[in-house]
């Protein structure tokens, strides 16, 4: 079995997933998040 995760950890991981392409390769610039795979700006 895997290590249990808190709800905040799970939500944090989900928040860093691109809704457009599903990539987790996300970069924060100032107050915006950018998907490095498809270039989508995530609010």
C-alpha positions as a LaTeX table, in Angstrom:
\begin{tabular}{lrrr}
\hline
Residue & $x$ (\AA) & $y$ (\AA) & $z$ (\AA) \\
\hline
Unk1 & 0.00 & 0.00 & 0.00 \\
Unk2 & 1.12 & 3.56 & $-0.68$ \\
Unk3 & 1.77 & 6.23 & 1.88 \\
Unk4 & $-1.43$ & 7.99 & 3.02 \\
Unk5 & $-1.74$ & 11.57 & 1.83 \\
Unk6 & $-3.59$ & 14.44 & 3.43 \\
Unk7 & $-6.45$ & 16.08 & 1.56 \\
Unk8 & $-4.32$ & 19.21 & 1.09 \\
Unk9 & $-1.53$ & 17.19 & $-0.56$ \\
Unk10 & $-3.98$ & 15.54 & $-2.96$ \\
Unk11 & $-5.69$ & 18.85 & $-3.80$ \\
Unk12 & $-2.29$ & 20.50 & $-4.29$ \\
Unk13 & $-1.27$ & 17.83 & $-6.78$ \\
Unk14 & $-4.56$ & 18.09 & $-8.63$ \\
Unk15 & $-4.25$ & 21.88 & $-8.81$ \\
Unk16 & $-0.92$ & 21.45 & $-10.61$ \\
Unk17 & $-2.38$ & 19.30 & $-13.39$ \\
Unk18 & $-3.17$ & 21.01 & $-16.68$ \\
Unk19 & $-6.92$ & 20.86 & $-17.42$ \\
Unk20 & $-6.21$ & 21.03 & $-21.17$ \\
Unk21 & $-3.63$ & 18.28 & $-21.73$ \\
Unk22 & $-3.36$ & 16.63 & $-18.30$ \\
Unk23 & 0.37 & 17.33 & $-17.95$ \\
Unk24 & 1.84 & 17.83 & $-14.50$ \\
Unk25 & 4.75 & 19.84 & $-15.96$ \\
Unk26 & 3.53 & 23.17 & $-14.57$ \\
Unk27 & 5.59 & 26.30 & $-13.87$ \\
Unk28 & 4.56 & 29.31 & $-11.76$ \\
Unk29 & 5.43 & 32.77 & $-13.07$ \\
Unk30 & 4.42 & 35.58 & $-10.73$ \\
Unk31 & 0.77 & 34.78 & $-9.90$ \\
Unk32 & 0.00 & 32.59 & $-12.92$ \\
Unk33 & 0.62 & 28.94 & $-13.65$ \\
Unk34 & 1.76 & 27.85 & $-17.12$ \\
Unk35 & 1.68 & 24.37 & $-18.63$ \\
Unk36 & 5.10 & 23.66 & $-20.12$ \\
Unk37 & 3.63 & 21.05 & $-22.47$ \\
Unk38 & 0.78 & 22.93 & $-24.18$ \\
Unk39 & 1.38 & 26.53 & $-23.01$ \\
Unk40 & $-2.03$ & 26.96 & $-21.35$ \\
Unk41 & $-2.23$ & 29.71 & $-18.71$ \\
Unk42 & $-3.95$ & 28.31 & $-15.62$ \\
Unk43 & $-5.61$ & 30.85 & $-13.30$ \\
\hline
\end{tabular}
